[in-house]
């Protein structure tokens, strides 16, 4: 990237917003459990209800494990449907 390009773009949109634009690989995605937005590189995968689910932290992964171990997937799905 040339300095002229950086200068031109930074004056159009502000230097900080130009420098800290999210990269295409940093698009944020919602956590399966809590909905918190997370960067793609921070995604943790947890198997739940027969599929790999994207979660933001080990806490959300642990909750999914507990729900599945207690056989409460049906109740969890119902609760998620009520929130939507």
C-alpha positions as CSV (number, residue, x, y, z in Angstrom):
1,X,0.0,0.0,0.0
2,X,1.5,3.3,-1.0
3,X,1.8,6.3,1.3
4,X,-0.2,8.4,-1.2
5,X,-3.1,5.9,-1.1
6,X,-3.0,5.9,2.7
7,X,-3.0,9.7,2.9
8,X,-5.8,10.0,0.4
9,X,-8.0,7.4,2.1
10,X,-7.2,8.7,5.6
11,X,-8.2,12.2,4.8
12,X,-11.5,11.0,3.4
13,X,-12.5,8.7,6.3
14,X,-10.2,9.7,9.2
15,X,-6.9,8.1,9.9
16,X,-7.9,6.0,12.8
17,X,-11.0,4.5,11.2
18,X,-8.9,3.7,8.1
19,X,-6.1,2.0,10.0
20,X,-8.4,0.0,12.2
21,X,-11.0,-1.1,9.7
22,X,-11.8,-4.8,10.2
23,X,-10.1,-7.0,7.8
24,X,-12.2,-9.4,5.8
25,X,-11.0,-12.3,7.9
26,X,-12.0,-10.4,11.1
27,X,-15.7,-10.3,10.4
28,X,-17.5,-10.8,13.7
29,X,-19.9,-13.6,14.2
30,X,-22.4,-14.3,17.0
31,X,-21.7,-16.9,19.7
32,X,-24.2,-19.8,19.4
33,X,-25.0,-19.7,23.2
34,X,-24.8,-16.0,24.3
35,X,-24.9,-14.1,21.0
36,X,-21.7,-12.1,21.8
37,X,-20.0,-11.0,18.7
38,X,-16.5,-12.6,18.2
39,X,-13.8,-12.4,15.7
40,X,-13.6,-15.4,13.4
41,X,-10.1,-16.2,14.6
42,X,-11.4,-16.4,18.2
43,X,-14.1,-18.9,17.5
44,X,-14.2,-22.1,19.6
45,X,-16.0,-25.1,18.2
46,X,-18.2,-27.2,20.5
47,X,-20.2,-30.2,19.5
48,X,-23.8,-29.8,20.6
49,X,-27.0,-31.6,19.6
50,X,-25.1,-33.5,16.8
51,X,-23.4,-30.4,15.2
52,X,-20.3,-28.3,15.6
53,X,-21.4,-24.9,17.2
54,X,-19.3,-21.7,17.3
55,X,-18.9,-20.3,20.8
56,X,-17.0,-17.3,22.1
57,X,-15.4,-18.8,25.2
58,X,-14.9,-21.9,27.3
59,X,-17.8,-20.9,29.6
60,X,-20.3,-21.0,26.8
61,X,-18.7,-24.3,25.6
62,X,-19.0,-25.7,29.1
63,X,-22.7,-24.7,29.4
64,X,-23.4,-26.6,26.1
65,X,-21.6,-29.7,27.5
66,X,-23.6,-29.5,30.7
67,X,-26.9,-29.2,28.9
68,X,-26.1,-32.1,26.7
69,X,-24.8,-34.3,29.5
70,X,-28.1,-33.6,31.4
71,X,-30.2,-34.5,28.3
72,X,-31.8,-31.0,28.3
73,X,-31.3,-30.2,24.6
74,X,-35.0,-30.1,23.9
75,X,-35.7,-27.6,26.7
76,X,-32.7,-25.5,25.4
77,X,-34.0,-25.5,21.9
78,X,-37.5,-24.4,23.2
79,X,-35.9,-21.6,25.2
80,X,-33.9,-20.4,22.2
81,X,-37.1,-20.4,20.0
82,X,-38.9,-18.3,22.6
83,X,-36.1,-15.7,22.6
84,X,-36.2,-15.4,18.8
